[in-house]
Amino acid sequence: MIYQPGQRVALVHTSDPHTLLRPGDTGTVRRHDQRHHIVEVTWDSGSTLSMCLDDGDRLTPTTNPPPPGDPVGDATAWAATLQRMRAAGTEAGQTAAERWAQHTIGARAGGDRRPAARRILAGIADGDPAVLDALPHFTIDDSVDTSGWELFADATGDVSGWFGLRIPQRDEAMTVYRDAFDTAAADRAADLCRLAASPTGRDVSHLHPDQIRLGDVGVFSGDWAHTEGPDGGDRVAVGFVGTLIDHWNGWAVFSCTRTAAEAIVDDQQRHRDQHRRHLRDEGVPADELDGRVDTTLADLSFDGDVIVADQRAMFDDPDAIDRITPDADGRYVVMGYSWCWEAVDPYDCDRIVGDLPDHPNPRSDG
């Protein structure tokens, strides 16, 4: 459940052994930190004990009004003020991340920006201090009072209210702003890195192999396509968009469109040509090249709408030739129960062939 500022709640249980609060005590929500599952409450008794939901603390909504003379109106107004500070911090953090990105992974960075974006994303995922410390963070150039007054005035429109706040309120307002700034900056920086690291210029994080289930669209490739990138990381030369339909000996079986199927056939021909050049450079006679290539790599070709997969020389079997026909929707299963396909991370691909589905929760890229 999400608790809103100003919402009335009653205590069900708390694991704090020192509090004087008891089940049934009521209060007003100041803030719900959904990331850390903490609800900040101004209790009618005067306590400001926060509820740690992950530690077993429990609340329930109530319609009981605040007791007469209790400063709940002030608490509600203060919660609204903190919400404005949080919104202002979020906006400022996002803006800072966009400026940071221009010099780190954007147009001003120069060169191929994808390796840098991938490195930053990996560092964020691993919690690498060197990467996290380089992200934008909230800092103040002047005194806390001067900076706090300016931020408070900008966020609330109240140019004099800052000086009427108690010291704990000033500290709380600045903490809320700082937390919102840092969180928004880190989230936005990660979003921009995903866009910069993507071979398509789009957020494709929803297509990570860990999230692909039967019937889902993913990006597939084989171990033969793995290469080493300029930064020493593992790369995939090309990935093909398809729908996971089965597993075979632990490998993926997927269906794909004609466009992706043609790209698979072309890629196989590229590997055959590359192997032919390698053999020729090693001194293999010209009249032996075709046979040597055929014994190593399958020969794929289109015959109208049918893919012909010739592996007779590979297996020394005159019957080892398959004809792969499209289904009623025009989709192909290319070497699905023969080759070792696997779902791959789109961010590891230098190129992706096929139509990628949109992110279910699209983020703004501007």
Rosetta blueprint (number, residue, H / E / L):
1 M L
2 I L
3 Y L
4 Q L
5 P L
6 G L
7 Q L
8 R E
9 V E
10 A E
11 L E
12 V E
13 H E
14 T L
15 S L
16 D L
17 P L
18 H L
19 T L
20 L L
21 L L
22 R L
23 P L
24 G L
25 D L
26 T E
27 G E
28 T E
29 V E
30 R E
31 R E
32 H E
33 D E
34 Q L
35 R L
36 H L
37 H L
38 I E
39 V E
40 E E
41 V E
42 T E
43 W E
44 D L
45 S L
46 G L
47 S L
48 T L
49 L L
50 S L
51 M E
52 C E
53 L H
54 D H
55 D H
56 G L
57 D L
58 R E
59 L E
60 T E
61 P E
62 T L
63 T L
64 N L
65 P L
66 P L
67 P L
68 P L
69 G L
70 D L
71 P L
72 V H
73 G H
74 D H
75 A H
76 T H
77 A H
78 W H
79 A H
80 A H
81 T H
82 L H
83 Q H
84 R H
85 M H
86 R H
87 A H
88 A H
89 G H
90 T H
91 E H
92 A H
93 G H
94 Q H
95 T H
96 A H
97 A H
98 E H
99 R H
100 W H
101 A H
102 Q H
103 H H
104 T H
105 I L
106 G L
107 A L
108 R L
109 A L
110 G L
111 G L
112 D L
113 R L
114 R H
115 P H
116 A H
117 A H
118 R H
119 R H
120 I H
121 L H
122 A H
123 G H
124 I H
125 A H
126 D H
127 G L
128 D L
129 P H
130 A H
131 V H
132 L H
133 D H
134 A H
135 L L
136 P L
137 H L
138 F L
139 T L
140 I L
141 D L
142 D L
143 S L
144 V H
145 D H
146 T H
147 S H
148 G H
149 W H
150 E H
151 L H
152 F H
153 A H
154 D H
155 A H
156 T H
157 G L
158 D L
159 V L
160 S L
161 G H
162 W H
163 F H
164 G H
165 L L
166 R L
167 I H
168 P H
169 Q H
170 R H
171 D H
172 E H
173 A H
174 M H
175 T H
176 V H
177 Y H
178 R H
179 D H
180 A H
181 F H
182 D H
183 T H
184 A H
185 A H
186 A H
187 D H
188 R H
189 A H
190 A H
191 D H
192 L H
193 C H
194 R H
195 L H
196 A H
197 A H
198 S L
199 P L
200 T L
201 G L
202 R L
203 D L
204 V L
205 S H
206 H H
207 L H
208 H L
209 P H
210 D H
211 Q H
212 I L
213 R L
214 L L
215 G L
216 D L
217 V E
218 G E
219 V E
220 F E
221 S E
222 G E
223 D H
224 W H
225 A H
226 H E
227 T E
228 E E
229 G L
230 P L
231 D L
232 G L
233 G L
234 D E
235 R E
236 V E
237 A L
238 V L
239 G E
240 F E
241 V E
242 G E
243 T E
244 L E
245 I E
246 D E
247 H E
248 W E
249 N L
250 G L
251 W E
252 A E
253 V E
254 F E
255 S E
256 C E
257 T L
258 R H
259 T H
260 A H
261 A H
262 E H
263 A H
264 I H
265 V H
266 D H
267 D H
268 Q H
269 Q H
270 R H
271 H H
272 R H
273 D H
274 Q H
275 H H
276 R H
277 R H
278 H H
279 L H
280 R H
281 D H
282 E L
283 G L
284 V L
285 P L
286 A H
287 D H
288 E H
289 L H
290 D H
291 G H
292 R H
293 V H
294 D H
295 T H
296 T H
297 L L
298 A L
299 D E
300 L E
301 S E
302 F E
303 D E
304 G L
305 D L
306 V E
307 I E
308 V E
309 A E
310 D E
311 Q L
312 R H
313 A H
314 M H
315 F H
316 D L
317 D L
318 P L
319 D L
320 A L
321 I E
322 D E
323 R E
324 I E
325 T L
326 P L
327 D L
328 A L
329 D L
330 G L
331 R L
332 Y E
333 V L
334 V L
335 M L
336 G L
337 Y L
338 S L
339 W L
340 C L
341 W E
342 E E
343 A E
344 V L
345 D L
346 P H
347 Y H
348 D H
349 C E
350 D L
351 R L
352 I E
353 V E
354 G L
355 D L
356 L L
357 P L
358 D L
359 H L
360 P L
361 N L
362 P L
363 R L
364 S L
365 D L
366 G L
